[in-house]
Amino acid sequence: MNERQAILQANLGEYLQQVSGGPAGVSHMQPLAGGASRETWAVTANLAGREEHLVLRLDMASSMNAAAISRADEFRLLQVAYEQGVRCPRPRWLCTDPAVLGAPFFLMDLVAGESIGTRVVRRPELATARAALPAQMAAQLAHIHAIDPATPGLTFLPRPPAGTSPAQHIINQMRQALADLQSASPGLTAGLRWLEQHQPPAGALRVLHGDFRVGNLLVVPAGLAAVIDWEFAHLGDPLEDIAWPLVRDWRFGQGHLRLGGISNAEPYLAAYEALTKRPLAREAVTYWEIMGNMKWAVTCLVQAQRHISGRDPSIELASLGRRSAEMELELLTLIAGR
C-alpha cells in the first residue's frame, strides 16, 4: 500500500464512521481497472460489525470532457435510475467536501461482474452472456430512455441550447474542441461537414446514459448485471445512445461484430423497437454511428492532451491519442459506404 492509498483508506474510514453513526472502518481498498475519467476503487468496509463491499468514485485532477456531470449530479441520477428499476449499483453516500479525500466522491454498492471489454468479448465462460446481451442491453437502454426528463432533481442534465438540434450541438462541440486543441485534421473536418449536411430528423429529447457500451456494463455468466459510469449523462436524441455501442473501438478486436464485439446489430435494434414501439430508421442509426466515431476520435485527442499538458500524467491517456486516426478512418469509411 502506498502513502496516498493509506491516507485515502484512513480518511474514508473516518468519513464512514461519521455518516453511518456507528463504529466503522475500511479494511481494504483496491483500484479498479479503467477509470480514464474518474478514479474508481473497490472498498471493503466494516460498518457496525457488518462487512460491506462498496465502490468509491473519486474525481481526478482534470476532466476528459467539460460536459461531464459532477459527482453530486451523477449520484442524484443514479438515485433516480435505481429507484425506477434500472440495473445500476445502489448509491449510498455522497461527499462534496474536497477536504475529506481531496476531491468530491460518492460510494455505491459493489456489483459483481466483468467490465473489461476484451474479456467480455472473448472469455469462454461469458459465451451465454454474449448471446443474452443484445436483448438485455436494449431493455436497459429503453428503460433509461423512459425516465421522464422533467423528473424533479434532474434539471442539471446538460441539453442542447434552444433551437439547436442534438446533432448540431455535438458538431459544434467537436469543432470547438479541435479549435481549442489547435489540431488540424482534414479527415475530421470533412467528417464534421458531412455530419452537418446529412442530419436526420431529430427525436424528442430523452435522458441518455451518454456512454452506454461494452466496457461500461458489468457482465456475469447470465448476462448484464449493471450499467455503470453515468458521468456523461445528458438530454439528447435517443439514437445517440443506441448507436454508441456500435462504434468500432468498443468491439475490442472483434471488428466483424458490430454491436460491441458480441453480436450483429440487428437483434439489438429489433429488441429496442419491440420494447419501445418506436421504429428505428437504419440510415439514422448509421448516421449516429458515424457521429459516435467522430466524438471518440476527438475525445482521444483531448485525452492525450491531459497527459501532454502534465495535468494527468498517464501512459494510458497518451496511448489514446493514436486511436484518433483509427476512428477517423472508420468514420470516413462509413461515409463512403453511404
Rosetta silent file (secondary structure, phi, psi, omega in degrees, C-alpha in Angstrom):
SEQUENCE: MNERQAILQANLGEYLQQVSGGPAGVSHMQPLAGGASRETWAVTANLAGREEHLVLRLDMASSMNAAAISRADEFRLLQVAYEQGVRCPRPRWLCTDPAVLGAPFFLMDLVAGESIGTRVVRRPELATARAALPAQMAAQLAHIHAIDPATPGLTFLPRPPAGTSPAQHIINQMRQALADLQSASPGLTAGLRWLEQHQPPAGALRVLHGDFRVGNLLVVPAGLAAVIDWEFAHLGDPLEDIAWPLVRDWRFGQGHLRLGGISNAEPYLAAYEALTKRPLAREAVTYWEIMGNMKWAVTCLVQAQRHISGRDPSIELASLGRRSAEMELELLTLIAGR
SCORE:     score description
SCORE:     0.000 S_00000001
   1 L     0.000  126.105  178.141    0.000    0.000    0.000 S_00000001
   2 L   -81.961  174.332 -174.281    1.458    3.387   -0.998 S_00000001
   3 H   -63.421  -42.659 -178.905    1.223    6.527    1.115 S_00000001
   4 H   -62.823  -43.856  179.707   -1.681    8.053   -0.807 S_00000001
   5 H   -62.179  -39.634  178.971   -3.741    4.871   -0.586 S_00000001
   6 H   -62.061  -40.360  178.599   -3.089    4.648    3.145 S_00000001
   7 H   -67.081  -44.495  177.257   -4.315    8.229    3.602 S_00000001
   8 H   -57.136  -45.235 -176.632   -7.410    7.587    1.463 S_00000001
   9 H   -64.315  -44.010 -179.877   -8.221    4.457    3.450 S_00000001
  10 H   -66.635  -44.674 -178.372   -7.852    6.163    6.826 S_00000001
  11 H   -67.659  -37.164  178.575   -9.830    9.256    5.817 S_00000001
  12 H   -66.886  -37.964  176.696  -12.577    7.210    4.207 S_00000001
  13 H   -60.577  -42.486  178.056  -12.900    5.136    7.377 S_00000001
  14 H   -64.105  -40.413  179.058  -13.355    8.313    9.428 S_00000001
  15 H   -62.679  -45.508 -179.285  -15.954    9.583    6.960 S_00000001
  16 H   -63.427  -33.676  177.747  -17.936    6.334    7.098 S_00000001
  17 H   -64.891  -38.774  179.705  -17.940    6.469   10.867 S_00000001
  18 H   -68.023  -47.070 -173.348  -19.472    9.952   10.717 S_00000001
  19 H   -79.920  -24.061 -179.541  -22.179    9.175    8.149 S_00000001
  20 H   -87.176  -17.280  178.440  -23.100    5.729    9.492 S_00000001
  21 L    72.832   19.875  179.831  -23.447    6.930   13.075 S_00000001
  22 L  -156.034 -176.027  178.857  -21.561    3.964   14.497 S_00000001
  23 L   -62.331  135.574 -177.780  -18.193    2.229   14.512 S_00000001
  24 E  -154.077  156.372  176.823  -16.764    1.978   11.011 S_00000001
  25 E  -167.392  166.520  178.302  -13.505    1.413    9.208 S_00000001
  26 E  -115.957  118.791 -177.798  -12.014    0.437    5.873 S_00000001
  27 E   -93.256  -19.488 -176.772  -10.020   -2.787    5.846 S_00000001
  28 E  -158.673  140.829  172.053   -9.119   -2.879    2.144 S_00000001
  29 E  -136.433  138.245  179.941   -9.056   -0.669   -0.949 S_00000001
  30 E  -141.128  125.857  177.551   -8.132   -1.724   -4.468 S_00000001
  31 E   -64.767  139.930  178.694   -8.107    0.411   -7.622 S_00000001
  32 L   -96.719  150.515 -178.142  -10.373   -0.945  -10.340 S_00000001
  33 L   -63.788  154.657 -178.079   -9.335   -1.176  -13.990 S_00000001
  34 L    91.464 -141.233  176.262  -10.360    1.605  -16.341 S_00000001
  35 L    74.788   42.253  176.131  -11.148    4.964  -14.834 S_00000001
  36 L   -70.472  -21.235 -177.711   -9.920    7.297  -17.584 S_00000001
  37 L  -110.340  -26.493 -179.582  -12.376    9.922  -16.344 S_00000001
  38 E  -143.342  148.328  170.146  -12.710    9.109  -12.630 S_00000001
  39 E   -72.948  136.052  179.215  -10.750    7.152  -10.049 S_00000001
  40 E  -131.099  126.920 -176.721  -12.649    4.008   -9.123 S_00000001
  41 E  -127.136  139.353  166.627  -11.826    1.869   -6.083 S_00000001
  42 E   -84.577  132.212 -173.938  -13.268   -1.336   -4.634 S_00000001
  43 E  -125.520  129.855  170.122  -13.685   -0.801   -0.907 S_00000001
  44 E  -104.532  116.465 -176.048  -14.188   -3.329    1.887 S_00000001
  45 E  -118.900  150.489  173.937  -15.741   -1.528    4.851 S_00000001
  46 E  -111.836  113.681 -177.504  -16.790   -2.609    8.310 S_00000001
  47 E  -119.434  109.663 -179.923  -19.970   -0.838    9.412 S_00000001
  48 L    51.297   42.946  177.367  -21.230   -1.620   12.904 S_00000001
  49 L    85.841   -3.411  178.943  -19.758   -5.110   12.684 S_00000001
  50 E  -103.139  134.510  174.826  -21.047   -5.807    9.145 S_00000001
  51 E   -85.958  125.780  179.495  -18.675   -6.240    6.230 S_00000001
  52 E  -125.756  144.444 -179.184  -19.869   -4.291    3.194 S_00000001
  53 E  -109.752  119.382 -172.291  -18.415   -4.151   -0.296 S_00000001
  54 E  -126.001  169.383  172.498  -18.575   -0.736   -1.899 S_00000001
  55 E  -124.822  131.449  176.835  -17.223    1.208   -4.866 S_00000001
  56 E  -100.194  128.885  175.138  -15.656    4.651   -4.480 S_00000001
  57 E  -114.196  116.129 -170.586  -15.951    7.117   -7.374 S_00000001
  58 E  -126.821  133.817  179.261  -13.475    9.971   -6.952 S_00000001
  59 E   -61.564  147.209  171.501  -12.774   12.966   -9.188 S_00000001
  60 L   -92.496  177.198 -178.107   -9.424   13.218  -10.965 S_00000001
  61 L   -66.369  -32.439  178.434   -7.332   16.371  -11.270 S_00000001
  62 L  -136.997  164.479 -176.522   -8.732   17.124  -14.722 S_00000001
  63 L  -107.804  145.931  176.406  -11.729   16.008  -16.738 S_00000001
  64 L   -75.193  -15.310 -174.459  -11.772   14.235  -20.093 S_00000001
  65 L  -157.015  123.458 -178.285  -14.834   16.258  -21.089 S_00000001
  66 L   -64.088  -17.877 -179.426  -16.102   19.583  -19.804 S_00000001
  67 L   -83.252   -6.425  179.992  -19.654   18.296  -20.313 S_00000001
  68 L   -62.044  138.528 -179.648  -19.212   15.545  -17.708 S_00000001
  69 L   -78.765  160.678 -177.630  -21.601   15.969  -14.798 S_00000001
  70 L   -72.509  168.022  176.644  -20.327   16.408  -11.257 S_00000001
  71 H   -62.094  -37.806  179.644  -20.098   13.618   -8.704 S_00000001
  72 H   -63.376  -41.916 -179.228  -23.104   15.111   -6.905 S_00000001
  73 H   -72.020  -37.196  176.314  -25.181   15.103  -10.089 S_00000001
  74 H   -62.604  -38.962  178.247  -24.077   11.597  -11.064 S_00000001
  75 H   -62.579  -45.274 -179.623  -25.119   10.447   -7.592 S_00000001
  76 H   -63.908  -40.257  178.465  -28.568   12.060   -7.949 S_00000001
  77 H   -65.124  -41.801  176.629  -29.080   10.485  -11.368 S_00000001
  78 H   -59.151  -39.534  178.272  -28.096    7.076  -10.013 S_00000001
  79 H   -59.115  -46.970 -179.661  -30.679    7.524   -7.252 S_00000001
  80 H   -64.437  -47.348 -178.620  -33.414    8.190   -9.822 S_00000001
  81 H   -61.752  -44.266 -179.613  -32.327    5.351  -12.117 S_00000001
  82 H   -63.389  -43.636 -179.148  -32.055    2.873   -9.246 S_00000001
  83 H   -65.411  -27.768 -179.133  -35.447    3.847   -7.848 S_00000001
  84 L   -94.108    9.721  169.813  -37.020    3.400  -11.292 S_00000001
  85 L    90.845    7.700  174.362  -35.633   -0.099  -11.677 S_00000001
  86 L   -67.744  142.415  178.121  -32.679    0.412  -13.998 S_00000001
  87 L   -75.115   93.756  178.227  -29.981   -2.185  -13.373 S_00000001
  88 L  -145.945  159.898  179.984  -27.374    0.025  -11.756 S_00000001
  89 L   -63.261  147.265  177.226  -25.491   -0.031   -8.439 S_00000001
  90 L   -73.930  121.250  177.226  -27.354    1.315   -5.409 S_00000001
  91 E   -73.474  141.492 -174.735  -25.910    4.737   -4.487 S_00000001
  92 E  -115.484  -61.274 -176.653  -25.083    5.037   -0.779 S_00000001
  93 E  -136.962  144.234  178.130  -23.242    8.209    0.287 S_00000001
  94 E  -121.559  136.573  175.690  -22.189   11.441   -1.408 S_00000001
  95 E  -133.798  118.562  179.255  -19.470   13.830   -0.203 S_00000001
  96 L  -100.973    3.196 -179.665  -18.802   17.132   -1.973 S_00000001
  97 L   -85.568  109.375 -178.009  -16.230   18.356    0.585 S_00000001
  98 H   -67.455  -10.832  179.667  -12.784   18.068   -1.068 S_00000001
  99 H   -70.451  -18.998 -175.619  -11.143   18.209    2.362 S_00000001
 100 H   -75.974  -55.878 -178.622  -12.153   14.586    3.039 S_00000001
 101 H  -123.354    8.864  179.379  -10.404   12.753    0.176 S_00000001
 102 L    95.202  -11.192  179.559   -9.007   15.624   -1.860 S_00000001
 103 L  -165.112  158.887  175.563  -11.918   15.746   -4.327 S_00000001
 104 L   -58.711  149.464 -179.306  -15.694   15.149   -4.389 S_00000001
 105 E  -155.890  165.954  166.813  -16.705   11.487   -4.303 S_00000001
 106 E  -142.366  163.713  178.758  -19.541    9.072   -3.727 S_00000001
 107 E  -119.407  140.662  176.379  -19.909    5.493   -2.599 S_00000001
 108 E  -139.189  166.363  178.169  -22.223    2.866   -4.070 S_00000001
 109 E   -65.432  142.772  173.208  -22.746   -0.840   -3.618 S_00000001
 110 L   -76.918  128.961  174.288  -20.288   -3.126   -5.366 S_00000001
 111 L  -110.719  124.937 -179.857  -21.951   -5.232   -8.071 S_00000001
 112 L   -68.195  143.716  177.356  -20.005   -8.311   -9.115 S_00000001
 113 L   156.398  163.086  179.905  -19.292   -8.645  -12.806 S_00000001
 114 E   -95.840  130.204  177.726  -16.743   -8.251  -15.576 S_00000001
 115 L  -116.209  -13.882 -177.502  -16.408   -4.833  -17.213 S_00000001
 116 L   -71.260  117.793 -171.658  -13.144   -5.174  -19.173 S_00000001
 117 H   -57.908  -41.437 -178.546  -14.230   -5.256  -22.798 S_00000001
 118 H   -62.272  -30.748  177.557  -11.522   -7.585  -24.080 S_00000001
 119 H   -78.071  -41.116 -179.110  -12.599  -10.179  -21.523 S_00000001
 120 H   -58.772  -40.985 -173.644  -16.332   -9.733  -22.138 S_00000001
 121 L   -83.415  -10.458 -173.729  -15.969  -10.378  -25.874 S_00000001
 122 L  -123.552  -30.739 -170.001  -13.607  -13.378  -25.595 S_00000001
 123 L   -64.167  130.424 -177.928  -13.864  -15.337  -22.356 S_00000001
 124 H   -59.415  -35.674 -177.339  -15.496  -18.760  -22.875 S_00000001
 125 H   -69.620   -8.533  178.286  -17.376  -18.581  -19.582 S_00000001
 126 H  -107.274   15.818 -179.987  -19.219  -15.487  -20.874 S_00000001
 127 H   -61.653  -43.681  178.366  -20.462  -17.100  -24.109 S_00000001
 128 H   -64.321  -38.072  177.720  -24.019  -17.411  -22.753 S_00000001
 129 H   -61.721  -43.370 -178.541  -23.850  -13.788  -21.602 S_00000001
 130 H   -61.724  -34.365  177.719  -22.840  -12.625  -25.081 S_00000001
 131 H   -69.792  -32.488 -177.278  -25.908  -14.337  -26.537 S_00000001
 132 H   -86.182  -24.235 -170.561  -28.180  -12.642  -23.986 S_00000001
 133 H   -61.096  -40.231 -178.409  -26.604   -9.193  -24.012 S_00000001
 134 H   -54.622  -48.010  179.478  -28.177   -7.696  -27.186 S_00000001
 135 H   -69.945  -37.577 -179.935  -31.718   -8.005  -25.810 S_00000001
 136 H   -68.060  -40.061  176.858  -30.626   -7.109  -22.281 S_00000001
 137 H   -63.122  -43.908  178.595  -28.782   -4.013  -23.473 S_00000001
 138 H   -60.647  -40.866 -178.595  -31.818   -2.929  -25.480 S_00000001
 139 H   -64.550  -43.589 -179.551  -34.055   -3.438  -22.440 S_00000001
 140 H   -69.453  -36.989  178.140  -31.880   -1.322  -20.147 S_00000001
 141 H   -66.829  -40.953  176.220  -31.482    1.400  -22.740 S_00000001
 142 H   -61.550  -37.922  179.508  -35.241    1.507  -23.285 S_00000001
 143 H   -66.279  -43.375  178.504  -35.680    1.749  -19.512 S_00000001
 144 H   -62.529  -44.396 -177.758  -33.194    4.634  -19.261 S_00000001
 145 H   -69.161  -15.195  177.984  -34.867    6.473  -22.143 S_00000001
 146 L   -84.872   -9.255  176.602  -38.217    6.107  -20.375 S_00000001
 147 L   -64.397  129.420 -178.239  -37.031    8.231  -17.423 S_00000001
 148 L   -68.288  120.506  178.956  -39.004   11.467  -17.536 S_00000001
 149 L   -59.673  -20.368 -179.777  -36.609   14.358  -18.309 S_00000001
 150 L   -89.160    6.945  178.731  -38.840   16.538  -16.112 S_00000001
 151 L   -54.329  129.857  178.099  -38.249   14.326  -13.052 S_00000001
 152 L   -54.144  134.693  179.545  -37.620   16.583  -10.048 S_00000001
 153 L    95.301   -5.354 -179.575  -33.922   16.740   -9.330 S_00000001
 154 L  -109.109   14.693 -178.366  -32.756   16.099  -12.910 S_00000001
 155 L   -66.999  -14.411 -179.493  -32.756   19.701  -14.121 S_00000001
 156 L   -74.174  -16.504 -173.328  -28.944   19.653  -14.020 S_00000001
 157 L   -61.205  127.719  177.891  -28.677   17.328  -17.024 S_00000001
 158 L   -59.614  149.252  179.766  -26.918   19.090  -19.932 S_00000001
 159 L  -149.026  160.810  177.942  -29.061   19.627  -23.004 S_00000001
 160 L   -64.396  148.716  174.729  -28.724   21.296  -26.425 S_00000001
 161 L   -60.141  151.912  178.293  -29.372   25.047  -26.499 S_00000001
 162 L   -55.311  133.585  178.742  -32.866   26.062  -27.536 S_00000001
 163 L    85.026   -0.969  179.111  -33.211   25.983  -31.302 S_00000001
 164 L  -113.946  127.920  179.916  -30.175   23.716  -31.786 S_00000001
 165 L   -68.613  154.881  176.614  -30.630   20.059  -32.732 S_00000001
 166 H   -55.763  -39.396 -179.936  -28.807   17.418  -30.660 S_00000001
 167 H   -66.206  -45.811 -179.522  -26.677   16.522  -33.693 S_00000001
 168 H   -64.244  -35.294  178.562  -25.733   20.133  -34.424 S_00000001
 169 H   -61.121  -43.171  179.095  -24.917   20.674  -30.751 S_00000001
 170 H   -67.845  -41.663  177.947  -22.389   17.822  -30.826 S_00000001
 171 H   -58.068  -43.746  178.891  -20.923   19.048  -34.133 S_00000001
 172 H   -62.936  -40.536  179.140  -20.425   22.487  -32.589 S_00000001
 173 H   -64.349  -42.359 -179.309  -18.757   20.941  -29.529 S_00000001
 174 H   -65.787  -40.824  177.767  -16.387   18.855  -31.660 S_00000001
 175 H   -61.508  -42.733 -179.070  -15.399   21.852  -33.775 S_00000001
 176 H   -65.996  -40.532  179.614  -14.692   23.872  -30.650 S_00000001
 177 H   -61.321  -43.437  178.873  -12.666   21.037  -29.105 S_00000001
 178 H   -65.559  -37.001  177.717  -10.474   20.781  -32.209 S_00000001
 179 H   -65.645  -41.595  179.466  -10.026   24.560  -32.218 S_00000001
 180 H   -63.812  -35.091  179.641   -9.038   24.508  -28.541 S_00000001
 181 H   -79.939  -10.535 -174.380   -6.501   21.767  -29.248 S_00000001
 182 L    54.341   44.529 -177.500   -5.216   23.675  -32.269 S_00000001
 183 L  -106.907  118.773  178.545   -5.477   20.371  -34.115 S_00000001
 184 L   -98.090  116.994 -179.769   -5.775   20.481  -37.899 S_00000001
 185 L  -136.219  105.097  179.004   -7.299   17.299  -39.337 S_00000001
 186 H   -57.896  -37.269 -179.146   -8.645   17.330  -42.911 S_00000001
 187 H   -65.451  -46.916  179.232  -10.397   13.996  -42.317 S_00000001
 188 H   -67.087  -36.703  177.574  -12.195   15.128  -39.164 S_00000001
 189 H   -63.103  -44.017  177.666  -13.050   18.465  -40.767 S_00000001
 190 H   -64.280  -40.146  178.586  -14.587   16.690  -43.760 S_00000001
 191 H   -62.856  -42.555  178.100  -16.451   14.344  -41.435 S_00000001
 192 H   -63.151  -39.841  178.341  -17.933   17.214  -39.449 S_00000001
 193 H   -63.648  -42.749  178.614  -19.068   18.903  -42.655 S_00000001
 194 H   -62.562  -45.267  179.836  -20.749   15.684  -43.821 S_00000001
 195 H   -60.414  -38.049  179.935  -22.472   15.234  -40.453 S_00000001
 196 H   -67.252  -35.611 -174.838  -23.745   18.808  -40.577 S_00000001
 197 H   -85.609  -11.210 -174.089  -25.155   18.368  -44.090 S_00000001
 198 L  -124.218   30.203 -177.779  -26.847   14.986  -43.521 S_00000001
 199 L   -64.899  128.486  173.693  -28.631   15.362  -40.183 S_00000001
 200 L   -76.467  167.231  176.846  -31.677   13.088  -39.853 S_00000001
 201 L   -56.873  137.399 -177.969  -34.848   14.428  -38.220 S_00000001
 202 L   -77.410  140.448  174.178  -34.247   14.924  -34.500 S_00000001
 203 L   -84.793  172.754  176.723  -36.111   12.780  -31.995 S_00000001
 204 L   -64.319  142.695  178.893  -37.679   14.017  -28.774 S_00000001
 205 L   -64.603  130.958  178.292  -35.135   14.845  -26.073 S_00000001
 206 E  -134.197  163.752  174.828  -34.721   11.974  -23.645 S_00000001
 207 E   -69.090  123.964  178.609  -32.474   11.076  -20.733 S_00000001
 208 E  -113.096  144.570  172.950  -29.350    9.463  -22.188 S_00000001
 209 L   -66.184  -42.136  174.772  -26.698    7.447  -20.379 S_00000001
 210 L    92.846  -15.504  178.214  -24.127    9.079  -22.618 S_00000001
 211 L  -153.087   44.861 -174.382  -21.557    6.245  -22.621 S_00000001
 212 L   -82.676  110.685 -174.884  -23.645    3.085  -22.979 S_00000001
 213 L  -169.860  165.069  168.762  -21.374    0.346  -24.346 S_00000001
 214 L   -59.985  131.447 -172.079  -19.466   -2.821  -23.606 S_00000001
 215 L   112.529  -27.781  173.336  -16.894   -1.675  -21.072 S_00000001
 216 L  -116.032   24.391  174.674  -19.465    0.258  -19.057 S_00000001
 217 E  -123.407  137.502  171.978  -21.566   -2.815  -18.357 S_00000001
 218 E   -91.463  123.081 -171.796  -20.944   -5.315  -15.590 S_00000001
 219 E  -118.926  132.201  174.942  -21.360   -8.762  -17.122 S_00000001
 220 E  -118.220  172.133 -177.216  -21.845  -12.113  -15.380 S_00000001
 221 L   -54.596  -27.829  178.561  -22.377  -15.539  -16.998 S_00000001
 222 L   -84.096  -10.505  178.785  -26.133  -14.887  -17.203 S_00000001
 223 E   129.607 -141.998 -171.496  -25.625  -11.514  -18.884 S_00000001
 224 E   -77.275  121.282  179.542  -25.935   -7.884  -17.856 S_00000001
 225 E   -98.177  -35.313 -178.733  -25.690   -7.288  -14.101 S_00000001
 226 E  -164.160  150.445  172.664  -25.444   -3.477  -14.002 S_00000001
 227 E   -98.563  127.214 -175.316  -24.976   -0.332  -16.081 S_00000001
 228 L  -123.996  176.847  174.097  -22.130    1.799  -14.690 S_00000001
 229 L    59.191   76.364 -175.444  -20.228    5.056  -15.381 S_00000001
 230 L   -99.874   13.407 -170.085  -23.016    7.623  -15.766 S_00000001
 231 L   -70.323  -11.452  178.805  -20.882   10.791  -15.754 S_00000001
 232 L  -106.229   19.961  177.469  -21.710   11.675  -19.374 S_00000001
 233 L   -61.822  146.409  178.991  -25.492   11.532  -18.958 S_00000001
 234 E  -167.054  177.693  172.862  -27.434   14.307  -20.691 S_00000001
 235 E   -96.558  134.714 -179.215  -30.612   15.013  -22.622 S_00000001
 236 E  -170.862 -167.161  178.006  -30.435   14.262  -26.321 S_00000001
 237 L   -76.478  127.495 -178.996  -31.656   12.172  -29.232 S_00000001
 238 H   -57.785  -24.153  178.151  -32.038    8.521  -28.128 S_00000001
 239 H   -63.237  -24.972  176.369  -30.317    7.429  -31.340 S_00000001
 240 H   -61.426  -47.575  177.557  -27.090    8.826  -29.905 S_00000001
 241 H   -66.139  -42.109 -175.856  -27.225    6.246  -27.092 S_00000001
 242 H   -62.610  -40.171 -175.687  -28.481    3.488  -29.382 S_00000001
 243 H   -85.099  -19.463 -174.575  -25.622    3.888  -31.868 S_00000001
 244 H   -57.185  -43.383  179.623  -22.799    4.477  -29.367 S_00000001
 245 H   -69.861   -3.218  176.718  -22.120    0.753  -28.639 S_00000001
 246 H   -88.233  -12.631 -179.149  -21.709    0.250  -32.413 S_00000001
 247 L   -56.493  136.865 -170.947  -18.585    2.452  -32.551 S_00000001
 248 H   -56.425  -37.569 -174.617  -15.662    0.347  -33.776 S_00000001
 249 H   -66.365  -18.616  179.920  -13.415    0.948  -30.769 S_00000001
 250 H   -90.023   13.071  177.269  -15.963   -0.732  -28.492 S_00000001
 251 H   -95.761  -10.969  171.756  -15.626   -4.056  -30.366 S_00000001
 252 L    50.755   49.949  175.613  -12.334   -4.850  -28.625 S_00000001
 253 L    88.911   -9.066  178.299  -10.738   -6.629  -31.539 S_00000001
 254 L  -101.201   62.986 -170.031  -13.909   -8.382  -32.726 S_00000001
 255 L   -61.298  -22.836 -177.921  -14.437   -5.963  -35.587 S_00000001
 256 L   -78.131  -10.484  179.945  -16.850   -8.189  -37.502 S_00000001
 257 L  -106.822  101.418 -167.893  -19.412   -7.999  -34.668 S_00000001
 258 L   -62.933  -33.432  179.300  -20.888   -4.515  -34.934 S_00000001
 259 E   -88.835   91.642  170.590  -22.535   -4.479  -31.504 S_00000001
 260 L    58.409   22.432 -179.418  -19.662   -4.219  -29.063 S_00000001
 261 L    74.267   11.647 -177.709  -17.793   -7.233  -30.422 S_00000001
 262 L  -116.905  -20.853 -170.654  -20.538   -9.572  -29.181 S_00000001
 263 E  -165.479  163.820  163.777  -23.227   -9.637  -31.876 S_00000001
 264 L   -66.912  160.579 -175.388  -24.603   -8.255  -35.072 S_00000001
 265 H   -76.825  -28.135 -169.006  -26.558   -5.061  -34.535 S_00000001
 266 H   -60.812  -44.492  178.458  -29.952   -6.219  -35.799 S_00000001
 267 H   -59.292  -36.197  178.432  -31.072   -8.311  -32.779 S_00000001
 268 H   -67.810  -48.058 -179.217  -30.266   -5.370  -30.516 S_00000001
 269 H   -65.613  -41.247  179.420  -32.044   -2.802  -32.686 S_00000001
 270 H   -64.896  -37.494  178.646  -35.072   -5.051  -33.172 S_00000001
 271 H   -65.637  -40.686  178.045  -35.323   -5.662  -29.423 S_00000001
 272 H   -63.094  -43.519  178.765  -35.282   -1.918  -28.723 S_00000001
 273 H   -60.511  -43.828 -178.448  -38.010   -1.354  -31.329 S_00000001
 274 H   -64.509  -37.272 -177.595  -40.181   -4.095  -29.835 S_00000001
 275 H   -75.781  -37.479 -174.498  -39.833   -2.713  -26.307 S_00000001
 276 H   -96.877  -14.137 -174.855  -40.391    0.958  -27.135 S_00000001
 277 L    61.471   25.776  178.488  -42.805    0.572  -30.070 S_00000001
 278 L  -118.408  117.264  178.852  -40.653    3.145  -31.879 S_00000001
 279 L   -68.497  147.243  179.833  -39.188    2.151  -35.281 S_00000001
 280 L  -112.399  114.588  175.407  -35.516    2.936  -35.851 S_00000001
 281 L   -66.910  120.521 -174.600  -34.527    4.175  -39.301 S_00000001
 282 H   -64.643  -32.586  176.607  -31.376    2.199  -40.044 S_00000001
 283 H   -65.736  -35.247  177.592  -29.828    5.073  -42.026 S_00000001
 284 H   -68.936  -36.426  176.281  -30.307    7.318  -38.984 S_00000001
 285 H   -61.497  -44.338  179.763  -28.626    4.685  -36.793 S_00000001
 286 H   -64.374  -38.918  176.049  -25.650    4.664  -39.178 S_00000001
 287 H   -55.814  -46.790 -177.787  -25.531    8.475  -39.108 S_00000001
 288 H   -73.721  -23.298  171.816  -25.239    8.382  -35.317 S_00000001
 289 H   -67.166  -41.880  175.374  -22.651    5.595  -35.563 S_00000001
 290 H   -61.989  -43.213  177.363  -20.573    7.951  -37.725 S_00000001
 291 H   -60.010  -40.743  179.818  -21.178   10.689  -35.154 S_00000001
 292 H   -62.925  -42.676  176.792  -20.031    8.327  -32.404 S_00000001
 293 H   -64.218  -35.519  176.227  -16.774    7.577  -34.189 S_00000001
 294 H   -64.545  -47.942 -179.912  -16.279   11.326  -34.638 S_00000001
 295 H   -57.971  -42.809 -177.354  -16.903   12.008  -30.941 S_00000001
 296 H   -73.010  -34.578  176.544  -14.444    9.329  -29.882 S_00000001
 297 H   -59.588  -45.937 -179.518  -11.803   10.467  -32.384 S_00000001
 298 H   -70.184  -40.897 -179.179  -11.896   13.984  -30.925 S_00000001
 299 H   -62.405  -37.014  177.391  -12.139   12.721  -27.342 S_00000001
 300 H   -60.473  -38.992  176.972   -8.997   10.613  -27.847 S_00000001
 301 H   -66.070  -39.804  177.960   -7.128   13.768  -28.812 S_00000001
 302 H   -64.540  -41.561  178.865   -8.490   15.537  -25.726 S_00000001
 303 H   -60.203  -45.593 -179.636   -7.444   12.594  -23.544 S_00000001
 304 H   -61.795  -35.924 -179.898   -3.909   12.669  -24.903 S_00000001
 305 H   -64.840  -30.281  176.277   -3.692   16.393  -24.188 S_00000001
 306 H   -59.704  -38.421  177.020   -4.395   15.717  -20.498 S_00000001
 307 H   -73.046  -47.962 -175.886   -1.130   13.747  -20.434 S_00000001
 308 H   -60.328  -36.955 -178.135    0.825   16.130  -22.644 S_00000001
 309 L   -71.840  -18.208 -177.526   -0.196   19.113  -20.500 S_00000001
 310 L    89.202   -1.009 -179.332    1.069   17.390  -17.351 S_00000001
 311 L   -68.567  -42.004 -179.907   -2.302   17.640  -15.569 S_00000001
 312 L  -134.803   76.659 -179.504   -2.802   13.856  -15.513 S_00000001
 313 L   -57.589  124.156 -174.845    0.454   12.067  -16.479 S_00000001
 314 L  -164.291  125.720  175.604   -0.633    8.663  -17.778 S_00000001
 315 H   -63.503  -36.176  178.862    0.655    6.236  -20.382 S_00000001
 316 H   -60.744  -46.846  179.479   -2.956    5.132  -20.914 S_00000001
 317 H   -64.352  -41.640  178.816   -4.070    8.672  -21.753 S_00000001
 318 H   -60.614  -41.544 -176.667   -1.046    9.193  -24.001 S_00000001
 319 H   -68.176  -25.355 -179.696   -1.761    5.970  -25.885 S_00000001
 320 H   -66.031  -26.333 -178.083   -5.340    7.028  -26.584 S_00000001
 321 L   -56.281  -37.376 -177.942   -4.113    9.837  -28.812 S_00000001
 322 L   -71.233  -20.493 -178.525   -3.152    7.402  -31.574 S_00000001
 323 H   -68.034  -21.034 -178.774   -6.660    5.878  -31.584 S_00000001
 324 H   -55.793  -40.629 -179.078   -7.998    9.062  -33.140 S_00000001
 325 H   -63.725  -36.484  179.194   -6.598    8.052  -36.534 S_00000001
 326 H   -64.922  -41.617  179.383   -8.384    4.689  -36.332 S_00000001
 327 H   -70.040  -34.911  177.493  -11.737    6.370  -35.650 S_00000001
 328 H   -61.345  -44.939  177.709  -11.076    8.887  -38.419 S_00000001
 329 H   -62.185  -42.669 -178.248  -10.569    6.036  -40.893 S_00000001
 330 H   -62.738  -46.508 -176.385  -13.715    4.282  -39.648 S_00000001
 331 H   -68.395  -36.182  177.041  -15.986    7.307  -39.960 S_00000001
 332 H   -67.742  -35.757  176.578  -14.661    8.141  -43.429 S_00000001
 333 H   -64.979  -43.104  178.375  -15.192    4.508  -44.484 S_00000001
 334 H   -64.631  -39.262  178.224  -18.784    4.610  -43.208 S_00000001
 335 H   -64.578  -42.495  178.514  -19.409    7.890  -45.027 S_00000001
 336 H   -61.523  -34.657  178.713  -18.020    6.395  -48.251 S_00000001
 337 H   -69.865  -18.498  177.384  -20.408    3.470  -47.787 S_00000001
 338 L   -81.119    0.000    0.000  -23.338    5.852  -47.736 S_00000001
